[in-house]
Amino acid sequence: MDPYTWWHGFPWMWIFPFTFLIIAIVFLALLLRGGGPFWWSSRRDEPSRETPRQILDRRYASGEITKEQYEEMKRNLER
């Protein structure tokens, strides 16, 4: 029998496809759950959107608008 046939190294040949399979499963799991490497996870870095009422409250708290403006804008939002 020829010593260079693939049967000669058969006991160790299962390691390479098995390793590739494990890496592929881990990669797909990360991809499907939305994680993955840092360059894919931009959804986690996005700030949460403020509601109009939260914006109004923040502007009033920081002193950008007066109490009268705040009350008027709040009434307009509640309509």
Biopython code that builds the backbone (N, CA, C, O; Angstrom):
import numpy as np
from Bio.PDB.StructureBuilder import StructureBuilder

atoms = [
    (1, "MET", "N", (0.841, -1.177, 0.000)),
    (1, "MET", "CA", (0.000, 0.000, 0.000)),
    (1, "MET", "C", (0.885, 1.239, 0.000)),
    (1, "MET", "O", (1.919, 1.278, 0.668)),
    (2, "ASP", "N", (0.475, 2.235, -0.745)),
    (2, "ASP", "CA", (1.240, 3.469, -0.874)),
    (2, "ASP", "C", (1.148, 4.278, 0.432)),
    (2, "ASP", "O", (0.037, 4.548, 0.889)),
    (3, "PRO", "N", (2.280, 4.675, 1.051)),
    (3, "PRO", "CA", (2.228, 5.396, 2.326)),
    (3, "PRO", "C", (1.720, 6.841, 2.184)),
    (3, "PRO", "O", (1.471, 7.496, 3.196)),
    (4, "TYR", "N", (1.561, 7.347, 0.961)),
    (4, "TYR", "CA", (1.133, 8.731, 0.771)),
    (4, "TYR", "C", (-0.360, 8.865, 0.450)),
    (4, "TYR", "O", (-0.814, 9.949, 0.083)),
    (5, "THR", "N", (-1.094, 7.821, 0.579)),
    (5, "THR", "CA", (-2.535, 7.899, 0.339)),
    (5, "THR", "C", (-3.212, 8.539, 1.543)),
    (5, "THR", "O", (-2.621, 8.628, 2.619)),
    (6, "TRP", "N", (-4.437, 8.977, 1.363)),
    (6, "TRP", "CA", (-5.136, 9.652, 2.459)),
    (6, "TRP", "C", (-5.492, 8.702, 3.581)),
    (6, "TRP", "O", (-5.769, 9.146, 4.695)),
    (7, "TRP", "N", (-5.493, 7.391, 3.314)),
    (7, "TRP", "CA", (-5.776, 6.438, 4.371)),
    (7, "TRP", "C", (-4.658, 6.399, 5.407)),
    (7, "TRP", "O", (-4.877, 6.013, 6.556)),
    (8, "HIS", "N", (-3.484, 6.794, 5.000)),
    (8, "HIS", "CA", (-2.353, 6.742, 5.921)),
    (8, "HIS", "C", (-2.557, 7.709, 7.101)),
    (8, "HIS", "O", (-2.190, 7.387, 8.231)),
    (9, "GLY", "N", (-3.126, 8.860, 6.851)),
    (9, "GLY", "CA", (-3.332, 9.831, 7.921)),
    (9, "GLY", "C", (-4.751, 9.885, 8.431)),
    (9, "GLY", "O", (-5.125, 10.856, 9.088)),
    (10, "PHE", "N", (-5.549, 8.881, 8.153)),
    (10, "PHE", "CA", (-6.974, 8.895, 8.483)),
    (10, "PHE", "C", (-7.285, 9.149, 9.956)),
    (10, "PHE", "O", (-8.228, 9.891, 10.232)),
    (11, "PRO", "N", (-6.556, 8.584, 10.921)),
    (11, "PRO", "CA", (-6.945, 8.815, 12.323)),
    (11, "PRO", "C", (-6.967, 10.293, 12.720)),
    (11, "PRO", "O", (-7.699, 10.648, 13.644)),
    (12, "TRP", "N", (-6.212, 11.156, 12.077)),
    (12, "TRP", "CA", (-6.173, 12.572, 12.445)),
    (12, "TRP", "C", (-6.939, 13.470, 11.487)),
    (12, "TRP", "O", (-7.040, 14.673, 11.726)),
    (13, "MET", "N", (-7.472, 12.925, 10.426)),
    (13, "MET", "CA", (-8.133, 13.759, 9.420)),
    (13, "MET", "C", (-9.449, 14.358, 9.910)),
    (13, "MET", "O", (-9.881, 15.367, 9.353)),
    (14, "TRP", "N", (-10.096, 13.805, 10.899)),
    (14, "TRP", "CA", (-11.370, 14.307, 11.387)),
    (14, "TRP", "C", (-11.216, 15.628, 12.132)),
    (14, "TRP", "O", (-12.198, 16.350, 12.299)),
    (15, "ILE", "N", (-10.002, 15.964, 12.585)),
    (15, "ILE", "CA", (-9.792, 17.171, 13.387)),
    (15, "ILE", "C", (-10.070, 18.437, 12.571)),
    (15, "ILE", "O", (-10.688, 19.365, 13.094)),
    (16, "PHE", "N", (-9.644, 18.505, 11.331)),
    (16, "PHE", "CA", (-9.790, 19.717, 10.537)),
    (16, "PHE", "C", (-11.245, 20.044, 10.193)),
    (16, "PHE", "O", (-11.664, 21.184, 10.396)),
    (17, "PRO", "N", (-12.025, 19.100, 9.686)),
    (17, "PRO", "CA", (-13.433, 19.438, 9.433)),
    (17, "PRO", "C", (-14.203, 19.722, 10.723)),
    (17, "PRO", "O", (-15.087, 20.578, 10.744)),
    (18, "PHE", "N", (-13.874, 19.018, 11.781)),
    (18, "PHE", "CA", (-14.543, 19.244, 13.059)),
    (18, "PHE", "C", (-14.232, 20.646, 13.584)),
    (18, "PHE", "O", (-15.133, 21.339, 14.057)),
    (19, "THR", "N", (-12.985, 21.066, 13.508)),
    (19, "THR", "CA", (-12.596, 22.406, 13.937)),
    (19, "THR", "C", (-13.296, 23.465, 13.093)),
    (19, "THR", "O", (-13.792, 24.454, 13.631)),
    (20, "PHE", "N", (-13.341, 23.271, 11.786)),
    (20, "PHE", "CA", (-14.029, 24.210, 10.913)),
    (20, "PHE", "C", (-15.518, 24.281, 11.258)),
    (20, "PHE", "O", (-16.098, 25.367, 11.259)),
    (21, "LEU", "N", (-16.130, 23.161, 11.545)),
    (21, "LEU", "CA", (-17.541, 23.117, 11.898)),
    (21, "LEU", "C", (-17.807, 23.888, 13.187)),
    (21, "LEU", "O", (-18.781, 24.637, 13.268)),
    (22, "ILE", "N", (-16.968, 23.717, 14.177)),
    (22, "ILE", "CA", (-17.125, 24.435, 15.446)),
    (22, "ILE", "C", (-16.984, 25.934, 15.228)),
    (22, "ILE", "O", (-17.784, 26.706, 15.757)),
    (23, "ILE", "N", (-15.991, 26.364, 14.465)),
    (23, "ILE", "CA", (-15.792, 27.790, 14.186)),
    (23, "ILE", "C", (-16.992, 28.357, 13.432)),
    (23, "ILE", "O", (-17.437, 29.465, 13.733)),
    (24, "ALA", "N", (-17.523, 27.615, 12.456)),
    (24, "ALA", "CA", (-18.681, 28.079, 11.683)),
    (24, "ALA", "C", (-19.915, 28.209, 12.571)),
    (24, "ALA", "O", (-20.675, 29.167, 12.428)),
    (25, "ILE", "N", (-20.125, 27.270, 13.477)),
    (25, "ILE", "CA", (-21.287, 27.329, 14.374)),
    (25, "ILE", "C", (-21.182, 28.524, 15.304)),
    (25, "ILE", "O", (-22.170, 29.227, 15.515)),
    (26, "VAL", "N", (-20.010, 28.770, 15.862)),
    (26, "VAL", "CA", (-19.818, 29.919, 16.755)),
    (26, "VAL", "C", (-20.037, 31.224, 15.990)),
    (26, "VAL", "O", (-20.692, 32.136, 16.495)),
    (27, "PHE", "N", (-19.496, 31.316, 14.782)),
    (27, "PHE", "CA", (-19.661, 32.519, 13.965)),
    (27, "PHE", "C", (-21.137, 32.764, 13.646)),
    (27, "PHE", "O", (-21.614, 33.893, 13.762)),
    (28, "LEU", "N", (-21.852, 31.731, 13.250)),
    (28, "LEU", "CA", (-23.273, 31.886, 12.937)),
    (28, "LEU", "C", (-24.090, 32.244, 14.167)),
    (28, "LEU", "O", (-25.025, 33.039, 14.072)),
    (29, "ALA", "N", (-23.761, 31.681, 15.307)),
    (29, "ALA", "CA", (-24.476, 32.011, 16.539)),
    (29, "ALA", "C", (-24.282, 33.479, 16.883)),
    (29, "ALA", "O", (-25.238, 34.153, 17.265)),
    (30, "LEU", "N", (-23.064, 33.985, 16.755)),
    (30, "LEU", "CA", (-22.816, 35.403, 17.019)),
    (30, "LEU", "C", (-23.541, 36.293, 16.024)),
    (30, "LEU", "O", (-24.084, 37.335, 16.389)),
    (31, "LEU", "N", (-23.545, 35.884, 14.788)),
    (31, "LEU", "CA", (-24.194, 36.669, 13.743)),
    (31, "LEU", "C", (-25.699, 36.716, 13.943)),
    (31, "LEU", "O", (-26.307, 37.774, 13.784)),
    (32, "LEU", "N", (-26.304, 35.606, 14.282)),
    (32, "LEU", "CA", (-27.749, 35.546, 14.430)),
    (32, "LEU", "C", (-28.259, 36.220, 15.696)),
    (32, "LEU", "O", (-29.373, 36.744, 15.708)),
    (33, "ARG", "N", (-27.472, 36.214, 16.749)),
    (33, "ARG", "CA", (-27.954, 36.857, 17.969)),
    (33, "ARG", "C", (-27.690, 38.364, 17.963)),
    (33, "ARG", "O", (-28.106, 39.062, 18.887)),
    (34, "GLY", "N", (-27.011, 38.868, 16.947)),
    (34, "GLY", "CA", (-26.798, 40.306, 16.833)),
    (34, "GLY", "C", (-25.527, 40.791, 17.492)),
    (34, "GLY", "O", (-25.293, 41.998, 17.545)),
    (35, "GLY", "N", (-24.727, 39.927, 17.977)),
    (35, "GLY", "CA", (-23.479, 40.324, 18.615)),
    (35, "GLY", "C", (-22.390, 40.466, 17.595)),
    (35, "GLY", "O", (-22.438, 41.340, 16.730)),
    (36, "GLY", "N", (-21.437, 39.632, 17.694)),
    (36, "GLY", "CA", (-20.344, 39.652, 16.748)),
    (36, "GLY", "C", (-19.261, 40.613, 17.163)),
    (36, "GLY", "O", (-19.302, 41.182, 18.254)),
    (37, "PRO", "N", (-18.302, 40.789, 16.302)),
    (37, "PRO", "CA", (-17.208, 41.707, 16.590)),
    (37, "PRO", "C", (-17.687, 43.135, 16.781)),
    (37, "PRO", "O", (-18.813, 43.476, 16.416)),
    (38, "PHE", "N", (-16.837, 43.958, 17.349)),
    (38, "PHE", "CA", (-17.242, 45.313, 17.712)),
    (38, "PHE", "C", (-17.696, 46.141, 16.527)),
    (38, "PHE", "O", (-18.498, 47.056, 16.712)),
    (39, "TRP", "N", (-17.230, 45.869, 15.326)),
    (39, "TRP", "CA", (-17.641, 46.680, 14.183)),
    (39, "TRP", "C", (-19.043, 46.326, 13.699)),
    (39, "TRP", "O", (-19.600, 47.055, 12.879)),
    (40, "TRP", "N", (-19.635, 45.226, 14.183)),
    (40, "TRP", "CA", (-21.005, 44.868, 13.815)),
    (40, "TRP", "C", (-22.010, 45.296, 14.865)),
    (40, "TRP", "O", (-23.206, 45.350, 14.579)),
    (41, "SER", "N", (-21.569, 45.596, 16.040)),
    (41, "SER", "CA", (-22.498, 45.824, 17.138)),
    (41, "SER", "C", (-22.864, 47.293, 17.294)),
    (41, "SER", "O", (-22.885, 47.805, 18.414)),
    (42, "SER", "N", (-23.149, 47.973, 16.205)),
    (42, "SER", "CA", (-23.481, 49.393, 16.270)),
    (42, "SER", "C", (-24.839, 49.629, 16.907)),
    (42, "SER", "O", (-25.089, 50.719, 17.420)),
    (43, "ARG", "N", (-25.727, 48.636, 16.890)),
    (43, "ARG", "CA", (-27.038, 48.823, 17.499)),
    (43, "ARG", "C", (-26.932, 49.067, 18.998)),
    (43, "ARG", "O", (-27.758, 49.782, 19.565)),
    (44, "ARG", "N", (-25.956, 48.500, 19.629)),
    (44, "ARG", "CA", (-25.796, 48.702, 21.065)),
    (44, "ARG", "C", (-25.288, 50.099, 21.388)),
    (44, "ARG", "O", (-25.542, 50.620, 22.474)),
    (45, "ASP", "N", (-24.574, 50.702, 20.453)),
    (45, "ASP", "CA", (-23.982, 52.001, 20.699)),
    (45, "ASP", "C", (-24.930, 53.162, 20.420)),
    (45, "ASP", "O", (-24.648, 54.296, 20.807)),
    (46, "GLU", "N", (-26.048, 52.892, 19.753)),
    (46, "GLU", "CA", (-26.967, 53.967, 19.428)),
    (46, "GLU", "C", (-27.657, 54.463, 20.694)),
    (46, "GLU", "O", (-28.109, 53.667, 21.518)),
    (47, "PRO", "N", (-27.736, 55.778, 20.841)),
    (47, "PRO", "CA", (-28.463, 56.288, 22.003)),
    (47, "PRO", "C", (-29.960, 56.049, 21.830)),
    (47, "PRO", "O", (-30.470, 56.032, 20.710)),
    (48, "SER", "N", (-30.644, 55.866, 22.930)),
    (48, "SER", "CA", (-32.086, 55.670, 22.835)),
    (48, "SER", "C", (-32.734, 56.989, 22.418)),
    (48, "SER", "O", (-32.281, 58.064, 22.812)),
    (49, "ARG", "N", (-33.773, 56.899, 21.635)),
    (49, "ARG", "CA", (-34.451, 58.097, 21.152)),
    (49, "ARG", "C", (-35.288, 58.706, 22.265)),
    (49, "ARG", "O", (-35.985, 58.005, 22.999)),
    (50, "GLU", "N", (-35.205, 60.012, 22.373)),
    (50, "GLU", "CA", (-35.999, 60.724, 23.362)),
    (50, "GLU", "C", (-37.380, 61.022, 22.793)),
    (50, "GLU", "O", (-37.540, 61.278, 21.600)),
    (51, "THR", "N", (-38.354, 60.983, 23.664)),
    (51, "THR", "CA", (-39.691, 61.384, 23.257)),
    (51, "THR", "C", (-39.751, 62.901, 23.240)),
    (51, "THR", "O", (-38.921, 63.554, 23.872)),
    (52, "PRO", "N", (-40.718, 63.478, 22.529)),
    (52, "PRO", "CA", (-40.841, 64.944, 22.532)),
    (52, "PRO", "C", (-40.989, 65.516, 23.939)),
    (52, "PRO", "O", (-40.468, 66.594, 24.225)),
    (53, "ARG", "N", (-41.692, 64.807, 24.817)),
    (53, "ARG", "CA", (-41.869, 65.294, 26.190)),
    (53, "ARG", "C", (-40.539, 65.289, 26.940)),
    (53, "ARG", "O", (-40.259, 66.205, 27.713)),
    (54, "GLN", "N", (-39.732, 64.277, 26.717)),
    (54, "GLN", "CA", (-38.427, 64.225, 27.377)),
    (54, "GLN", "C", (-37.525, 65.349, 26.883)),
    (54, "GLN", "O", (-36.782, 65.944, 27.664)),
    (55, "ILE", "N", (-37.589, 65.635, 25.599)),
    (55, "ILE", "CA", (-36.802, 66.744, 25.051)),
    (55, "ILE", "C", (-37.244, 68.051, 25.670)),
    (55, "ILE", "O", (-36.418, 68.880, 26.052)),
    (56, "LEU", "N", (-38.567, 68.236, 25.768)),
    (56, "LEU", "CA", (-39.097, 69.458, 26.367)),
    (56, "LEU", "C", (-38.674, 69.584, 27.821)),
    (56, "LEU", "O", (-38.260, 70.658, 28.257)),
    (57, "ASP", "N", (-38.773, 68.494, 28.573)),
    (57, "ASP", "CA", (-38.356, 68.525, 29.978)),
    (57, "ASP", "C", (-36.870, 68.847, 30.111)),
    (57, "ASP", "O", (-36.468, 69.619, 30.982)),
    (58, "ARG", "N", (-36.067, 68.253, 29.245)),
    (58, "ARG", "CA", (-34.624, 68.512, 29.292)),
    (58, "ARG", "C", (-34.314, 69.969, 28.979)),
    (58, "ARG", "O", (-33.479, 70.587, 29.640)),
    (59, "ARG", "N", (-34.983, 70.514, 27.974)),
    (59, "ARG", "CA", (-34.743, 71.919, 27.602)),
    (59, "ARG", "C", (-35.159, 72.869, 28.714)),
    (59, "ARG", "O", (-34.490, 73.871, 28.963)),
    (60, "TYR", "N", (-36.272, 72.550, 29.388)),
    (60, "TYR", "CA", (-36.714, 73.393, 30.504)),
    (60, "TYR", "C", (-35.745, 73.276, 31.681)),
    (60, "TYR", "O", (-35.419, 74.271, 32.328)),
    (61, "ALA", "N", (-35.291, 72.056, 31.953)),
    (61, "ALA", "CA", (-34.372, 71.838, 33.068)),
    (61, "ALA", "C", (-33.025, 72.512, 32.829)),
    (61, "ALA", "O", (-32.380, 72.956, 33.779)),
    (62, "SER", "N", (-32.592, 72.593, 31.566)),
    (62, "SER", "CA", (-31.303, 73.221, 31.293)),
    (62, "SER", "C", (-31.407, 74.742, 31.179)),
    (62, "SER", "O", (-30.390, 75.428, 31.074)),
    (63, "GLY", "N", (-32.631, 75.270, 31.200)),
    (63, "GLY", "CA", (-32.811, 76.719, 31.164)),
    (63, "GLY", "C", (-32.904, 77.289, 29.760)),
    (63, "GLY", "O", (-32.812, 78.505, 29.591)),
    (64, "GLU", "N", (-33.081, 76.458, 28.758)),
    (64, "GLU", "CA", (-33.196, 76.936, 27.372)),
    (64, "GLU", "C", (-34.512, 77.650, 27.133)),
    (64, "GLU", "O", (-34.578, 78.564, 26.311)),
    (65, "ILE", "N", (-35.558, 77.250, 27.837)),
    (65, "ILE", "CA", (-36.867, 77.874, 27.644)),
    (65, "ILE", "C", (-37.418, 78.312, 28.996)),
    (65, "ILE", "O", (-37.025, 77.788, 30.038)),
    (66, "THR", "N", (-38.320, 79.267, 28.966)),
    (66, "THR", "CA", (-38.926, 79.778, 30.202)),
    (66, "THR", "C", (-40.072, 78.868, 30.628)),
    (66, "THR", "O", (-40.468, 77.953, 29.905)),
    (67, "LYS", "N", (-40.594, 79.145, 31.826)),
    (67, "LYS", "CA", (-41.698, 78.349, 32.336)),
    (67, "LYS", "C", (-42.937, 78.522, 31.465)),
    (67, "LYS", "O", (-43.659, 77.554, 31.225)),
    (68, "GLU", "N", (-43.195, 79.737, 30.989)),
    (68, "GLU", "CA", (-44.355, 79.990, 30.140)),
    (68, "GLU", "C", (-44.235, 79.225, 28.819)),
    (68, "GLU", "O", (-45.204, 78.628, 28.351)),
    (69, "GLN", "N", (-43.057, 79.248, 28.233)),
    (69, "GLN", "CA", (-42.842, 78.494, 26.994)),
    (69, "GLN", "C", (-43.016, 76.994, 27.240)),
    (69, "GLN", "O", (-43.606, 76.278, 26.431)),
    (70, "TYR", "N", (-42.491, 76.545, 28.366)),
    (70, "TYR", "CA", (-42.607, 75.130, 28.715)),
    (70, "TYR", "C", (-44.071, 74.713, 28.845)),
    (70, "TYR", "O", (-44.487, 73.700, 28.284)),
    (71, "GLU", "N", (-44.851, 75.507, 29.593)),
    (71, "GLU", "CA", (-46.262, 75.184, 29.797)),
    (71, "GLU", "C", (-47.023, 75.184, 28.470)),
    (71, "GLU", "O", (-47.855, 74.309, 28.233)),
    (72, "GLU", "N", (-46.747, 76.145, 27.619)),
    (72, "GLU", "CA", (-47.437, 76.224, 26.330)),
    (72, "GLU", "C", (-47.077, 75.032, 25.438)),
    (72, "GLU", "O", (-47.951, 74.422, 24.822)),
    (73, "MET", "N", (-45.805, 74.713, 25.379)),
    (73, "MET", "CA", (-45.373, 73.583, 24.555)),
    (73, "MET", "C", (-45.910, 72.262, 25.108)),
    (73, "MET", "O", (-46.255, 71.363, 24.341)),
    (74, "LYS", "N", (-45.980, 72.143, 26.423)),
    (74, "LYS", "CA", (-46.514, 70.932, 27.040)),
    (74, "LYS", "C", (-47.995, 70.770, 26.694)),
    (74, "LYS", "O", (-48.446, 69.663, 26.402)),
    (75, "ARG", "N", (-48.756, 71.875, 26.726)),
    (75, "ARG", "CA", (-50.173, 71.818, 26.336)),
    (75, "ARG", "C", (-50.303, 71.387, 24.867)),
    (75, "ARG", "O", (-51.170, 70.583, 24.525)),
    (76, "ASN", "N", (-49.434, 71.930, 24.007)),
    (76, "ASN", "CA", (-49.494, 71.560, 22.590)),
    (76, "ASN", "C", (-49.182, 70.073, 22.371)),
    (76, "ASN", "O", (-49.760, 69.434, 21.492)),
    (77, "LEU", "N", (-48.279, 69.542, 23.166)),
    (77, "LEU", "CA", (-47.943, 68.126, 23.036)),
    (77, "LEU", "C", (-49.074, 67.216, 23.541)),
    (77, "LEU", "O", (-49.244, 66.104, 23.041)),
    (78, "GLU", "N", (-49.825, 67.675, 24.505)),
    (78, "GLU", "CA", (-50.877, 66.852, 25.090)),
    (78, "GLU", "C", (-52.140, 66.810, 24.231)),
    (78, "GLU", "O", (-53.036, 66.008, 24.497)),
    (79, "ARG", "N", (-52.225, 67.637, 23.235)),
    (79, "ARG", "CA", (-53.405, 67.638, 22.350)),
    (79, "ARG", "C", (-53.481, 66.417, 21.520)),
    (79, "ARG", "O", (-54.410, 66.266, 20.728)),
]
sb = StructureBuilder()
sb.init_structure("model")
sb.init_model(0)
sb.init_chain("A")
sb.init_seg("    ")
for serial, (resi, resn, name, xyz) in enumerate(atoms, 1):
    if name == "N":
        sb.init_residue(resn, " ", resi, " ")
    sb.init_atom(name, np.array(xyz, "f"), 0.0, 1.0, " ", f" {name:<3s}", serial, name[0])
structure = sb.get_structure()
